[in-house]
């Protein structure tokens, strides 16, 4: 991956296998990048806010990514969400079309 020193606010990053945008960067007393706040695409689709990550704990898991990488992840999440909503609505339709047993 990339050196943590090159990660700045506004960068698109890959963290393990998901993508997000760096909203904040924080440095320790030695002026080394220590914590970043990231809004990931997966958290947006989950309805969660940004999260803080200590880059010192997993420097090899965080690297720079491209806008195309982020866009692809957004499109994947959107397809998954659309499919889940469609399956849910089909289940409702099937259930409401079933005849009601007479007493």
Buried (B, 14 or more C-beta within 10 A) or exposed (E): BBEBEEBEEEBBBBBEEBBBBBBEBEEEEEEEBBBBBBBBBBBBBEEEEBBEBEBEEEBEEBBBBEEEBBEBBBEEBEEEEEEEEEEEEEEEEEEEEEEEEEE
